[in-house]
């Protein structure tokens, strides 16, 4: 298995790339999720995520491979461009 680069701000934990994002309010957090949804749909690669008021928590893993892959790292890097 090749080594996957962990993008800035993310951590490799529990077989996923994980990151938490905090915003000023719910509206900003939800708009961020909507932008990610567009990216994820285009890549046909969808995050495990949650939202609690102004906080968005994301986990990326390639379920079909059973591990973190370059596909997860690429989506994490795209998400980083939004913040």
PDB file of N, CA, C and O in Angstrom:
ATOM      1  N   UNK A   1       0.848  -1.182   0.000  1.00  0.00           N
ATOM      2  CA  UNK A   1       0.000   0.000   0.000  1.00  0.00           C
ATOM      3  C   UNK A   1       0.890   1.240   0.000  1.00  0.00           C
ATOM      4  O   UNK A   1       1.847   1.303   0.772  1.00  0.00           O
ATOM      5  N   UNK A   2       0.600   2.221  -0.842  1.00  0.00           N
ATOM      6  CA  UNK A   2       1.415   3.422  -0.913  1.00  0.00           C
ATOM      7  C   UNK A   2       1.072   4.374   0.224  1.00  0.00           C
ATOM      8  O   UNK A   2      -0.039   4.371   0.755  1.00  0.00           O
ATOM      9  N   UNK A   3       2.051   5.181   0.577  1.00  0.00           N
ATOM     10  CA  UNK A   3       1.882   6.175   1.629  1.00  0.00           C
ATOM     11  C   UNK A   3       1.059   7.336   1.092  1.00  0.00           C
ATOM     12  O   UNK A   3       1.379   7.883   0.036  1.00  0.00           O
ATOM     13  N   UNK A   4       0.009   7.719   1.800  1.00  0.00           N
ATOM     14  CA  UNK A   4      -0.848   8.824   1.385  1.00  0.00           C
ATOM     15  C   UNK A   4      -0.410  10.078   2.132  1.00  0.00           C
ATOM     16  O   UNK A   4      -0.169  10.034   3.339  1.00  0.00           O
ATOM     17  N   UNK A   5      -0.310  11.173   1.431  1.00  0.00           N
ATOM     18  CA  UNK A   5       0.037  12.449   2.047  1.00  0.00           C
ATOM     19  C   UNK A   5      -1.170  12.964   2.817  1.00  0.00           C
ATOM     20  O   UNK A   5      -2.289  12.985   2.304  1.00  0.00           O
ATOM     21  N   UNK A   6      -0.925  13.379   4.060  1.00  0.00           N
ATOM     22  CA  UNK A   6      -1.983  13.953   4.889  1.00  0.00           C
ATOM     23  C   UNK A   6      -1.937  15.471   4.689  1.00  0.00           C
ATOM     24  O   UNK A   6      -0.963  16.120   5.073  1.00  0.00           O
ATOM     25  N   UNK A   7      -2.984  16.032   4.091  1.00  0.00           N
ATOM     26  CA  UNK A   7      -2.997  17.469   3.817  1.00  0.00           C
ATOM     27  C   UNK A   7      -2.934  18.310   5.096  1.00  0.00           C
ATOM     28  O   UNK A   7      -3.307  17.856   6.178  1.00  0.00           O
ATOM     29  N   UNK A   8      -2.463  19.521   4.943  1.00  0.00           N
ATOM     30  CA  UNK A   8      -2.340  20.460   6.047  1.00  0.00           C
ATOM     31  C   UNK A   8      -3.672  20.611   6.800  1.00  0.00           C
ATOM     32  O   UNK A   8      -4.721  20.821   6.190  1.00  0.00           O
ATOM     33  N   UNK A   9      -3.613  20.502   8.116  1.00  0.00           N
ATOM     34  CA  UNK A   9      -4.791  20.678   8.952  1.00  0.00           C
ATOM     35  C   UNK A   9      -5.556  19.394   9.234  1.00  0.00           C
ATOM     36  O   UNK A   9      -6.408  19.369  10.122  1.00  0.00           O
ATOM     37  N   UNK A  10      -5.270  18.335   8.501  1.00  0.00           N
ATOM     38  CA  UNK A  10      -5.953  17.059   8.655  1.00  0.00           C
ATOM     39  C   UNK A  10      -5.098  16.123   9.499  1.00  0.00           C
ATOM     40  O   UNK A  10      -3.891  16.326   9.628  1.00  0.00           O
ATOM     41  N   UNK A  11      -5.716  15.105  10.070  1.00  0.00           N
ATOM     42  CA  UNK A  11      -4.976  14.070  10.784  1.00  0.00           C
ATOM     43  C   UNK A  11      -5.440  12.700  10.285  1.00  0.00           C
ATOM     44  O   UNK A  11      -6.600  12.526   9.912  1.00  0.00           O
ATOM     45  N   UNK A  12      -4.536  11.750  10.284  1.00  0.00           N
ATOM     46  CA  UNK A  12      -4.860  10.378   9.893  1.00  0.00           C
ATOM     47  C   UNK A  12      -5.136   9.622  11.186  1.00  0.00           C
ATOM     48  O   UNK A  12      -4.228   9.367  11.976  1.00  0.00           O
ATOM     49  N   UNK A  13      -6.398   9.269  11.390  1.00  0.00           N
ATOM     50  CA  UNK A  13      -6.826   8.661  12.645  1.00  0.00           C
ATOM     51  C   UNK A  13      -7.993   7.720  12.387  1.00  0.00           C
ATOM     52  O   UNK A  13      -8.909   8.046  11.632  1.00  0.00           O
ATOM     53  N   UNK A  14      -7.954   6.552  13.018  1.00  0.00           N
ATOM     54  CA  UNK A  14      -9.046   5.575  12.883  1.00  0.00           C
ATOM     55  C   UNK A  14      -9.384   5.282  11.426  1.00  0.00           C
ATOM     56  O   UNK A  14     -10.553   5.248  11.044  1.00  0.00           O
ATOM     57  N   UNK A  15      -8.352   5.070  10.620  1.00  0.00           N
ATOM     58  CA  UNK A  15      -8.505   4.694   9.222  1.00  0.00           C
ATOM     59  C   UNK A  15      -9.256   5.731   8.385  1.00  0.00           C
ATOM     60  O   UNK A  15     -10.001   5.387   7.468  1.00  0.00           O
ATOM     61  N   UNK A  16      -9.045   7.010   8.720  1.00  0.00           N
ATOM     62  CA  UNK A  16      -9.672   8.094   7.961  1.00  0.00           C
ATOM     63  C   UNK A  16      -8.832   9.355   8.086  1.00  0.00           C
ATOM     64  O   UNK A  16      -8.058   9.509   9.031  1.00  0.00           O
ATOM     65  N   UNK A  17      -8.993  10.248   7.127  1.00  0.00           N
ATOM     66  CA  UNK A  17      -8.480  11.606   7.272  1.00  0.00           C
ATOM     67  C   UNK A  17      -9.579  12.391   7.964  1.00  0.00           C
ATOM     68  O   UNK A  17     -10.733  12.361   7.537  1.00  0.00           O
ATOM     69  N   UNK A  18      -9.221  13.098   9.039  1.00  0.00           N
ATOM     70  CA  UNK A  18     -10.225  13.798   9.847  1.00  0.00           C
ATOM     71  C   UNK A  18      -9.844  15.257  10.053  1.00  0.00           C
ATOM     72  O   UNK A  18      -8.672  15.611  10.179  1.00  0.00           O
ATOM     73  N   UNK A  19     -10.881  16.091  10.084  1.00  0.00           N
ATOM     74  CA  UNK A  19     -10.671  17.506  10.384  1.00  0.00           C
ATOM     75  C   UNK A  19     -11.973  18.118  10.875  1.00  0.00           C
ATOM     76  O   UNK A  19     -13.063  17.728  10.457  1.00  0.00           O
ATOM     77  N   UNK A  20     -11.832  19.079  11.766  1.00  0.00           N
ATOM     78  CA  UNK A  20     -12.979  19.826  12.276  1.00  0.00           C
ATOM     79  C   UNK A  20     -12.817  21.285  11.857  1.00  0.00           C
ATOM     80  O   UNK A  20     -11.731  21.855  11.963  1.00  0.00           O
ATOM     81  N   UNK A  21     -13.898  21.875  11.387  1.00  0.00           N
ATOM     82  CA  UNK A  21     -13.905  23.266  10.944  1.00  0.00           C
ATOM     83  C   UNK A  21     -14.926  24.027  11.784  1.00  0.00           C
ATOM     84  O   UNK A  21     -16.036  23.542  12.001  1.00  0.00           O
ATOM     85  N   UNK A  22     -14.558  25.206  12.254  1.00  0.00           N
ATOM     86  CA  UNK A  22     -15.461  26.026  13.063  1.00  0.00           C
ATOM     87  C   UNK A  22     -15.704  27.353  12.349  1.00  0.00           C
ATOM     88  O   UNK A  22     -14.774  27.985  11.848  1.00  0.00           O
ATOM     89  N   UNK A  23     -16.959  27.757  12.312  1.00  0.00           N
ATOM     90  CA  UNK A  23     -17.379  28.968  11.624  1.00  0.00           C
ATOM     91  C   UNK A  23     -18.058  29.917  12.608  1.00  0.00           C
ATOM     92  O   UNK A  23     -18.265  29.580  13.773  1.00  0.00           O
ATOM     93  N   UNK A  24     -18.396  31.096  12.125  1.00  0.00           N
ATOM     94  CA  UNK A  24     -19.040  32.096  12.977  1.00  0.00           C
ATOM     95  C   UNK A  24     -20.452  31.677  13.380  1.00  0.00           C
ATOM     96  O   UNK A  24     -20.895  31.950  14.496  1.00  0.00           O
ATOM     97  N   UNK A  25     -21.155  31.010  12.460  1.00  0.00           N
ATOM     98  CA  UNK A  25     -22.542  30.650  12.741  1.00  0.00           C
ATOM     99  C   UNK A  25     -22.964  29.442  11.892  1.00  0.00           C
ATOM    100  O   UNK A  25     -22.188  28.934  11.082  1.00  0.00           O
ATOM    101  N   UNK A  26     -24.175  29.007  12.090  1.00  0.00           N
ATOM    102  CA  UNK A  26     -24.718  27.855  11.380  1.00  0.00           C
ATOM    103  C   UNK A  26     -24.783  28.102   9.871  1.00  0.00           C
ATOM    104  O   UNK A  26     -24.468  27.212   9.082  1.00  0.00           O
ATOM    105  N   UNK A  27     -25.186  29.295   9.476  1.00  0.00           N
ATOM    106  CA  UNK A  27     -25.321  29.599   8.044  1.00  0.00           C
ATOM    107  C   UNK A  27     -23.996  29.417   7.313  1.00  0.00           C
ATOM    108  O   UNK A  27     -23.972  28.842   6.225  1.00  0.00           O
ATOM    109  N   UNK A  28     -22.895  29.893   7.885  1.00  0.00           N
ATOM    110  CA  UNK A  28     -21.579  29.733   7.269  1.00  0.00           C
ATOM    111  C   UNK A  28     -21.175  28.254   7.214  1.00  0.00           C
ATOM    112  O   UNK A  28     -20.634  27.788   6.211  1.00  0.00           O
ATOM    113  N   UNK A  29     -21.440  27.533   8.289  1.00  0.00           N
ATOM    114  CA  UNK A  29     -21.098  26.104   8.334  1.00  0.00           C
ATOM    115  C   UNK A  29     -21.883  25.342   7.269  1.00  0.00           C
ATOM    116  O   UNK A  29     -21.331  24.485   6.578  1.00  0.00           O
ATOM    117  N   UNK A  30     -23.153  25.651   7.141  1.00  0.00           N
ATOM    118  CA  UNK A  30     -23.988  24.950   6.173  1.00  0.00           C
ATOM    119  C   UNK A  30     -23.585  25.290   4.733  1.00  0.00           C
ATOM    120  O   UNK A  30     -23.598  24.418   3.864  1.00  0.00           O
ATOM    121  N   UNK A  31     -23.229  26.546   4.481  1.00  0.00           N
ATOM    122  CA  UNK A  31     -22.765  26.948   3.142  1.00  0.00           C
ATOM    123  C   UNK A  31     -21.474  26.198   2.792  1.00  0.00           C
ATOM    124  O   UNK A  31     -21.290  25.783   1.648  1.00  0.00           O
ATOM    125  N   UNK A  32     -20.589  26.026   3.765  1.00  0.00           N
ATOM    126  CA  UNK A  32     -19.360  25.265   3.572  1.00  0.00           C
ATOM    127  C   UNK A  32     -19.687  23.827   3.184  1.00  0.00           C
ATOM    128  O   UNK A  32     -19.083  23.276   2.263  1.00  0.00           O
ATOM    129  N   UNK A  33     -20.639  23.223   3.884  1.00  0.00           N
ATOM    130  CA  UNK A  33     -21.038  21.849   3.569  1.00  0.00           C
ATOM    131  C   UNK A  33     -21.642  21.761   2.172  1.00  0.00           C
ATOM    132  O   UNK A  33     -21.402  20.790   1.454  1.00  0.00           O
ATOM    133  N   UNK A  34     -22.412  22.748   1.787  1.00  0.00           N
ATOM    134  CA  UNK A  34     -23.012  22.746   0.442  1.00  0.00           C
ATOM    135  C   UNK A  34     -21.928  22.806  -0.633  1.00  0.00           C
ATOM    136  O   UNK A  34     -22.036  22.147  -1.667  1.00  0.00           O
ATOM    137  N   UNK A  35     -20.889  23.595  -0.387  1.00  0.00           N
ATOM    138  CA  UNK A  35     -19.780  23.672  -1.343  1.00  0.00           C
ATOM    139  C   UNK A  35     -19.044  22.337  -1.436  1.00  0.00           C
ATOM    140  O   UNK A  35     -18.672  21.902  -2.526  1.00  0.00           O
ATOM    141  N   UNK A  36     -18.839  21.699  -0.302  1.00  0.00           N
ATOM    142  CA  UNK A  36     -18.189  20.387  -0.295  1.00  0.00           C
ATOM    143  C   UNK A  36     -19.055  19.366  -1.013  1.00  0.00           C
ATOM    144  O   UNK A  36     -18.540  18.511  -1.735  1.00  0.00           O
ATOM    145  N   UNK A  37     -20.357  19.448  -0.822  1.00  0.00           N
ATOM    146  CA  UNK A  37     -21.264  18.501  -1.469  1.00  0.00           C
ATOM    147  C   UNK A  37     -21.098  18.544  -2.986  1.00  0.00           C
ATOM    148  O   UNK A  37     -21.129  17.502  -3.641  1.00  0.00           O
ATOM    149  N   UNK A  38     -20.925  19.729  -3.544  1.00  0.00           N
ATOM    150  CA  UNK A  38     -20.713  19.868  -4.987  1.00  0.00           C
ATOM    151  C   UNK A  38     -19.412  19.188  -5.407  1.00  0.00           C
ATOM    152  O   UNK A  38     -19.378  18.461  -6.399  1.00  0.00           O
ATOM    153  N   UNK A  39     -18.338  19.428  -4.645  1.00  0.00           N
ATOM    154  CA  UNK A  39     -17.038  18.801  -4.937  1.00  0.00           C
ATOM    155  C   UNK A  39     -17.126  17.284  -4.837  1.00  0.00           C
ATOM    156  O   UNK A  39     -16.644  16.562  -5.710  1.00  0.00           O
ATOM    157  N   UNK A  40     -17.742  16.819  -3.771  1.00  0.00           N
ATOM    158  CA  UNK A  40     -17.835  15.385  -3.522  1.00  0.00           C
ATOM    159  C   UNK A  40     -18.658  14.694  -4.604  1.00  0.00           C
ATOM    160  O   UNK A  40     -18.305  13.607  -5.059  1.00  0.00           O
ATOM    161  N   UNK A  41     -19.728  15.311  -5.004  1.00  0.00           N
ATOM    162  CA  UNK A  41     -20.569  14.730  -6.048  1.00  0.00           C
ATOM    163  C   UNK A  41     -19.809  14.657  -7.368  1.00  0.00           C
ATOM    164  O   UNK A  41     -19.887  13.657  -8.081  1.00  0.00           O
ATOM    165  N   UNK A  42     -19.081  15.710  -7.688  1.00  0.00           N
ATOM    166  CA  UNK A  42     -18.295  15.729  -8.927  1.00  0.00           C
ATOM    167  C   UNK A  42     -17.223  14.640  -8.914  1.00  0.00           C
ATOM    168  O   UNK A  42     -16.916  14.053  -9.952  1.00  0.00           O
ATOM    169  N   UNK A  43     -16.654  14.372  -7.733  1.00  0.00           N
ATOM    170  CA  UNK A  43     -15.610  13.355  -7.602  1.00  0.00           C
ATOM    171  C   UNK A  43     -16.184  11.961  -7.364  1.00  0.00           C
ATOM    172  O   UNK A  43     -15.447  10.976  -7.350  1.00  0.00           O
ATOM    173  N   UNK A  44     -17.505  11.879  -7.176  1.00  0.00           N
ATOM    174  CA  UNK A  44     -18.165  10.621  -6.808  1.00  0.00           C
ATOM    175  C   UNK A  44     -17.472   9.985  -5.596  1.00  0.00           C
ATOM    176  O   UNK A  44     -17.217   8.782  -5.553  1.00  0.00           O
ATOM    177  N   UNK A  45     -17.180  10.846  -4.615  1.00  0.00           N
ATOM    178  CA  UNK A  45     -16.501  10.415  -3.392  1.00  0.00           C
ATOM    179  C   UNK A  45     -17.062  11.250  -2.245  1.00  0.00           C
ATOM    180  O   UNK A  45     -16.836  12.459  -2.184  1.00  0.00           O
ATOM    181  N   UNK A  46     -17.784  10.611  -1.349  1.00  0.00           N
ATOM    182  CA  UNK A  46     -18.602  11.337  -0.390  1.00  0.00           C
ATOM    183  C   UNK A  46     -18.089  11.185   1.038  1.00  0.00           C
ATOM    184  O   UNK A  46     -17.781  10.077   1.478  1.00  0.00           O
ATOM    185  N   UNK A  47     -17.997  12.308   1.764  1.00  0.00           N
ATOM    186  CA  UNK A  47     -17.459  12.282   3.123  1.00  0.00           C
ATOM    187  C   UNK A  47     -18.460  11.738   4.134  1.00  0.00           C
ATOM    188  O   UNK A  47     -19.672  11.767   3.921  1.00  0.00           O
ATOM    189  N   UNK A  48     -17.918  11.244   5.233  1.00  0.00           N
ATOM    190  CA  UNK A  48     -18.714  11.013   6.437  1.00  0.00           C
ATOM    191  C   UNK A  48     -18.556  12.312   7.212  1.00  0.00           C
ATOM    192  O   UNK A  48     -17.436  12.742   7.487  1.00  0.00           O
ATOM    193  N   UNK A  49     -19.660  12.932   7.560  1.00  0.00           N
ATOM    194  CA  UNK A  49     -19.550  14.224   8.215  1.00  0.00           C
ATOM    195  C   UNK A  49     -20.723  14.501   9.123  1.00  0.00           C
ATOM    196  O   UNK A  49     -21.752  13.827   9.082  1.00  0.00           O
ATOM    197  N   UNK A  50     -20.530  15.536   9.962  1.00  0.00           N
ATOM    198  CA  UNK A  50     -21.612  15.978  10.838  1.00  0.00           C
ATOM    199  C   UNK A  50     -21.505  17.482  11.016  1.00  0.00           C
ATOM    200  O   UNK A  50     -20.451  18.082  10.806  1.00  0.00           O
ATOM    201  N   UNK A  51     -22.608  18.065  11.404  1.00  0.00           N
ATOM    202  CA  UNK A  51     -22.681  19.498  11.655  1.00  0.00           C
ATOM    203  C   UNK A  51     -23.411  19.719  12.975  1.00  0.00           C
ATOM    204  O   UNK A  51     -24.499  19.186  13.193  1.00  0.00           O
ATOM    205  N   UNK A  52     -22.807  20.502  13.841  1.00  0.00           N
ATOM    206  CA  UNK A  52     -23.452  20.925  15.078  1.00  0.00           C
ATOM    207  C   UNK A  52     -23.270  22.428  15.180  1.00  0.00           C
ATOM    208  O   UNK A  52     -22.170  22.910  15.453  1.00  0.00           O
ATOM    209  N   UNK A  53     -24.329  23.153  14.964  1.00  0.00           N
ATOM    210  CA  UNK A  53     -24.377  24.611  14.911  1.00  0.00           C
ATOM    211  C   UNK A  53     -23.307  25.177  13.988  1.00  0.00           C
ATOM    212  O   UNK A  53     -23.514  25.225  12.775  1.00  0.00           O
ATOM    213  N   UNK A  54     -22.156  25.610  14.532  1.00  0.00           N
ATOM    214  CA  UNK A  54     -21.140  26.259  13.698  1.00  0.00           C
ATOM    215  C   UNK A  54     -19.919  25.377  13.433  1.00  0.00           C
ATOM    216  O   UNK A  54     -18.898  25.859  12.941  1.00  0.00           O
ATOM    217  N   UNK A  55     -20.024  24.088  13.758  1.00  0.00           N
ATOM    218  CA  UNK A  55     -18.891  23.176  13.618  1.00  0.00           C
ATOM    219  C   UNK A  55     -19.220  22.052  12.644  1.00  0.00           C
ATOM    220  O   UNK A  55     -20.258  21.399  12.744  1.00  0.00           O
ATOM    221  N   UNK A  56     -18.302  21.846  11.693  1.00  0.00           N
ATOM    222  CA  UNK A  56     -18.426  20.761  10.718  1.00  0.00           C
ATOM    223  C   UNK A  56     -17.263  19.807  10.963  1.00  0.00           C
ATOM    224  O   UNK A  56     -16.104  20.220  10.972  1.00  0.00           O
ATOM    225  N   UNK A  57     -17.578  18.530  11.161  1.00  0.00           N
ATOM    226  CA  UNK A  57     -16.573  17.497  11.361  1.00  0.00           C
ATOM    227  C   UNK A  57     -16.615  16.564  10.161  1.00  0.00           C
ATOM    228  O   UNK A  57     -17.680  16.076   9.781  1.00  0.00           O
ATOM    229  N   UNK A  58     -15.447  16.316   9.563  1.00  0.00           N
ATOM    230  CA  UNK A  58     -15.370  15.515   8.338  1.00  0.00           C
ATOM    231  C   UNK A  58     -14.400  14.358   8.527  1.00  0.00           C
ATOM    232  O   UNK A  58     -13.327  14.515   9.110  1.00  0.00           O
ATOM    233  N   UNK A  59     -14.797  13.191   8.022  1.00  0.00           N
ATOM    234  CA  UNK A  59     -13.922  12.023   7.942  1.00  0.00           C
ATOM    235  C   UNK A  59     -13.953  11.527   6.503  1.00  0.00           C
ATOM    236  O   UNK A  59     -15.022  11.330   5.924  1.00  0.00           O
ATOM    237  N   UNK A  60     -12.769  11.328   5.935  1.00  0.00           N
ATOM    238  CA  UNK A  60     -12.645  10.829   4.564  1.00  0.00           C
ATOM    239  C   UNK A  60     -11.932   9.487   4.578  1.00  0.00           C
ATOM    240  O   UNK A  60     -10.834   9.370   5.122  1.00  0.00           O
ATOM    241  N   UNK A  61     -12.545   8.487   3.988  1.00  0.00           N
ATOM    242  CA  UNK A  61     -11.917   7.182   3.817  1.00  0.00           C
ATOM    243  C   UNK A  61     -12.499   6.536   2.573  1.00  0.00           C
ATOM    244  O   UNK A  61     -13.628   6.832   2.183  1.00  0.00           O
ATOM    245  N   UNK A  62     -11.742   5.668   1.962  1.00  0.00           N
ATOM    246  CA  UNK A  62     -12.225   4.947   0.777  1.00  0.00           C
ATOM    247  C   UNK A  62     -12.785   3.614   1.245  1.00  0.00           C
ATOM    248  O   UNK A  62     -12.054   2.635   1.392  1.00  0.00           O
ATOM    249  N   UNK A  63     -14.086   3.591   1.474  1.00  0.00           N
ATOM    250  CA  UNK A  63     -14.742   2.395   2.010  1.00  0.00           C
ATOM    251  C   UNK A  63     -14.517   1.175   1.118  1.00  0.00           C
ATOM    252  O   UNK A  63     -14.371   0.056   1.611  1.00  0.00           O
ATOM    253  N   UNK A  64     -14.491   1.396  -0.190  1.00  0.00           N
ATOM    254  CA  UNK A  64     -14.313   0.269  -1.113  1.00  0.00           C
ATOM    255  C   UNK A  64     -12.914  -0.343  -1.028  1.00  0.00           C
ATOM    256  O   UNK A  64     -12.723  -1.504  -1.391  1.00  0.00           O
ATOM    257  N   UNK A  65     -11.935   0.433  -0.551  1.00  0.00           N
ATOM    258  CA  UNK A  65     -10.559  -0.059  -0.414  1.00  0.00           C
ATOM    259  C   UNK A  65     -10.235  -0.459   1.027  1.00  0.00           C
ATOM    260  O   UNK A  65      -9.252  -1.155   1.282  1.00  0.00           O
ATOM    261  N   UNK A  66     -11.068  -0.014   1.958  1.00  0.00           N
ATOM    262  CA  UNK A  66     -10.841  -0.340   3.365  1.00  0.00           C
ATOM    263  C   UNK A  66      -9.719   0.458   4.009  1.00  0.00           C
ATOM    264  O   UNK A  66      -9.171   0.060   5.037  1.00  0.00           O
ATOM    265  N   UNK A  67      -9.375   1.609   3.385  1.00  0.00           N
ATOM    266  CA  UNK A  67      -8.289   2.422   3.929  1.00  0.00           C
ATOM    267  C   UNK A  67      -8.356   3.826   3.329  1.00  0.00           C
ATOM    268  O   UNK A  67      -9.185   4.125   2.470  1.00  0.00           O
ATOM    269  N   UNK A  68      -7.452   4.671   3.816  1.00  0.00           N
ATOM    270  CA  UNK A  68      -7.292   6.004   3.238  1.00  0.00           C
ATOM    271  C   UNK A  68      -6.475   5.876   1.961  1.00  0.00           C
ATOM    272  O   UNK A  68      -5.447   5.200   1.933  1.00  0.00           O
ATOM    273  N   UNK A  69      -6.943   6.534   0.901  1.00  0.00           N
ATOM    274  CA  UNK A  69      -6.247   6.482  -0.386  1.00  0.00           C
ATOM    275  C   UNK A  69      -5.963   7.905  -0.883  1.00  0.00           C
ATOM    276  O   UNK A  69      -6.354   8.890  -0.256  1.00  0.00           O
ATOM    277  N   UNK A  70      -5.284   7.983  -2.004  1.00  0.00           N
ATOM    278  CA  UNK A  70      -4.994   9.272  -2.611  1.00  0.00           C
ATOM    279  C   UNK A  70      -6.281  10.028  -2.946  1.00  0.00           C
ATOM    280  O   UNK A  70      -6.300  11.259  -2.965  1.00  0.00           O
ATOM    281  N   UNK A  71      -7.324   9.302  -3.202  1.00  0.00           N
ATOM    282  CA  UNK A  71      -8.625   9.922  -3.490  1.00  0.00           C
ATOM    283  C   UNK A  71      -9.105  10.756  -2.298  1.00  0.00           C
ATOM    284  O   UNK A  71      -9.650  11.845  -2.471  1.00  0.00           O
ATOM    285  N   UNK A  72      -8.894  10.229  -1.087  1.00  0.00           N
ATOM    286  CA  UNK A  72      -9.275  10.961   0.127  1.00  0.00           C
ATOM    287  C   UNK A  72      -8.397  12.193   0.304  1.00  0.00           C
ATOM    288  O   UNK A  72      -8.881  13.278   0.626  1.00  0.00           O
ATOM    289  N   UNK A  73      -7.100  12.007   0.090  1.00  0.00           N
ATOM    290  CA  UNK A  73      -6.157  13.114   0.216  1.00  0.00           C
ATOM    291  C   UNK A  73      -6.490  14.225  -0.782  1.00  0.00           C
ATOM    292  O   UNK A  73      -6.430  15.405  -0.438  1.00  0.00           O
ATOM    293  N   UNK A  74      -6.834  13.860  -1.992  1.00  0.00           N
ATOM    294  CA  UNK A  74      -7.192  14.849  -3.019  1.00  0.00           C
ATOM    295  C   UNK A  74      -8.436  15.636  -2.625  1.00  0.00           C
ATOM    296  O   UNK A  74      -8.473  16.856  -2.783  1.00  0.00           O
ATOM    297  N   UNK A  75      -9.454  14.946  -2.113  1.00  0.00           N
ATOM    298  CA  UNK A  75     -10.671  15.646  -1.695  1.00  0.00           C
ATOM    299  C   UNK A  75     -10.377  16.546  -0.498  1.00  0.00           C
ATOM    300  O   UNK A  75     -10.899  17.658  -0.424  1.00  0.00           O
ATOM    301  N   UNK A  76      -9.558  16.089   0.433  1.00  0.00           N
ATOM    302  CA  UNK A  76      -9.176  16.918   1.582  1.00  0.00           C
ATOM    303  C   UNK A  76      -8.474  18.186   1.114  1.00  0.00           C
ATOM    304  O   UNK A  76      -8.737  19.269   1.637  1.00  0.00           O
ATOM    305  N   UNK A  77      -7.591  18.062   0.144  1.00  0.00           N
ATOM    306  CA  UNK A  77      -6.893  19.233  -0.399  1.00  0.00           C
ATOM    307  C   UNK A  77      -7.874  20.195  -1.066  1.00  0.00           C
ATOM    308  O   UNK A  77      -7.734  21.411  -0.937  1.00  0.00           O
ATOM    309  N   UNK A  78      -8.862  19.660  -1.776  1.00  0.00           N
ATOM    310  CA  UNK A  78      -9.882  20.516  -2.390  1.00  0.00           C
ATOM    311  C   UNK A  78     -10.688  21.222  -1.315  1.00  0.00           C
ATOM    312  O   UNK A  78     -10.986  22.409  -1.450  1.00  0.00           O
ATOM    313  N   UNK A  79     -11.046  20.519  -0.249  1.00  0.00           N
ATOM    314  CA  UNK A  79     -11.804  21.124   0.855  1.00  0.00           C
ATOM    315  C   UNK A  79     -10.988  22.253   1.479  1.00  0.00           C
ATOM    316  O   UNK A  79     -11.539  23.298   1.825  1.00  0.00           O
ATOM    317  N   UNK A  80      -9.683  22.050   1.623  1.00  0.00           N
ATOM    318  CA  UNK A  80      -8.824  23.088   2.205  1.00  0.00           C
ATOM    319  C   UNK A  80      -8.879  24.391   1.414  1.00  0.00           C
ATOM    320  O   UNK A  80      -8.691  25.464   1.987  1.00  0.00           O
ATOM    321  N   UNK A  81      -9.133  24.317   0.110  1.00  0.00           N
ATOM    322  CA  UNK A  81      -9.182  25.534  -0.695  1.00  0.00           C
ATOM    323  C   UNK A  81     -10.395  26.402  -0.348  1.00  0.00           C
ATOM    324  O   UNK A  81     -10.436  27.578  -0.710  1.00  0.00           O
ATOM    325  N   UNK A  82     -11.375  25.835   0.348  1.00  0.00           N
ATOM    326  CA  UNK A  82     -12.592  26.572   0.683  1.00  0.00           C
ATOM    327  C   UNK A  82     -12.443  27.432   1.933  1.00  0.00           C
ATOM    328  O   UNK A  82     -13.242  28.335   2.176  1.00  0.00           O
ATOM    329  N   UNK A  83     -11.408  27.141   2.724  1.00  0.00           N
ATOM    330  CA  UNK A  83     -11.254  27.885   4.001  1.00  0.00           C
ATOM    331  C   UNK A  83     -10.085  28.834   3.965  1.00  0.00           C
ATOM    332  O   UNK A  83      -9.822  29.527   4.948  1.00  0.00           O
TER     333      UNK A  83
END
